[in-house]
């Protein structure tokens, strides 16, 4: 009987922090692409390059713009690139998580009806940014334990 794991998977033997960063990177890439897909992004005709006037919403909940989608794609590329080493993966998760916490704070203080809301963000984005920030930092800290020198 053949073993289901006869071939090594691409993540076999890699530290957990590298797998976590690569997974988060892939998720960001998928979300960035989905932001450009009509139907998955509601009010797609109202997708603006940037700014609070963008009426497009990913999954009908999260306000997005072209800039917002490009940020997700950029985070995805960064996550995959930085997941090539354990220190890079940890830096991506902790640093990216810190950036998302700053975005959460930005969303709390910005007047969402003005041009200062250039990303744009809505209350659903704010909650997601808080969870992403805490989750990424948690992954970066918890999965990097013992892998400092890999």
N, C-alpha and C positions, 0 to 999 in steps of 0.2 A: 504494500500500500504506500503510495507516495505521500510525502509530508507536505502539508500546505505551506510550510515555510522553507522549502528547499532552496530558494534564492534569497539572498540578503536584500532587505528593503533599503531604500535610500537613507532612512533615518537610523538603521541599525548601527549600534556602536557609537552614536553621537550623544554628547551630553544632553540631558533634558532641556537645558536652557536654549540650546541650538534648535531643538525640535519645537519648543514653545515659540521662539521668535519666528521661525519659518512658518509655523501654522498661523500666527497672528498676521504675518506678512501676506500670506495667501488670502486670508479673510479680508484684509484691507483691499487687495487687488480685486477680489470678487465684488465687494461693495462698491468700489470705484467704477467698475464696469457697469454694474447694475444701475448706477445713477444715470447712465446714458441710455437705458433701455425703456422705451415707451411702454406703459402698462405696469411695469414694476415701479417706475417712477410716474406717479400720477401728475396730472396737469403738465405733461411734458412740454406742451407748447409754451408754457410760462417759464421754462428753464432759461435763466439769464446767465451771463458770463459771471457776474458777481453781484452782490448787494442784496438788500432786504426785499427788493421788489420781486425776486425770483419766487414764483408761486409753485414751483415743482416740489414734490415731496416723495422721497424714497419710501416705498411701501405705504404711501399715503399718510405718513407720520412725520418723517424727518425732513425738514426743509433743506433743499440742496440747490446748488448752482454748479456751473461748469468748474469754477474755482474749487468749490467744496469737493467735487468728484475728483479733481486733479490732486488735491491734497491727499485723499484716500489712496489714489494710485501711487503717489509719491511715497507714502508711508509703507505701502505694500512692497515697492521696489527696495526701499531702505531696509525693511525687515528681512527680505530674502538675501540681500547683499550682506547685511551685518550678521546674519545667522551662520555665516561661513566659519566663524570662530566663536568660542564661548565668551570671551570678553566683549566682542562686538555684539553678540546676541543679548548679553546682559545690558550693555549700554543702550541698545535699541529699546528693550523693554522698559528699563527704568527711565531713560531719557524721554522716550516717547510717551510713557505714562505721565511724566512730569509735564510735558507739553499739553497733554489732554486735560490735566488738572488746571493748567493756566487757561485753556479754552473754556473750561467749565466756569472758572471765575469771570472770564470775559463775558460769557453768556449771561451771568447773573447781573453784571453791572451795565452792559450796553443797552442803549435805548433801541429796541428791536425794530422800531418804526422809522429809523433814520439811516443815513448812509454809513454811519459808524458800524452798522451791522453788515459789514462787507462780505462775511464768509458765506452765507448767512446762517444764523442759528435760531431755533425756536425752543420752547420748553422741553420738548422730547429730546432734542439734540443735547440740551444741558444735562439732563439725567444720564443720557448715554455717555457723554464725555466724562462725567464723574465716575461712572462704572468702568469705562475703559481705562481711565487714569489709574484708579485703584487696582483694577485687575492686571494691567500690564506691569505696574510696579511690583505687585504681589508675585506674579510669575517670574519677573526678573530676579527677585530676592530669593524666593523659595526654590526655584529650579537651578539656581547657580551655586547653591551650597555644595562645597566640596569640589567644585569644578573650576577653581580659580586659575589653574595652570594649564588647562587644556586649550 
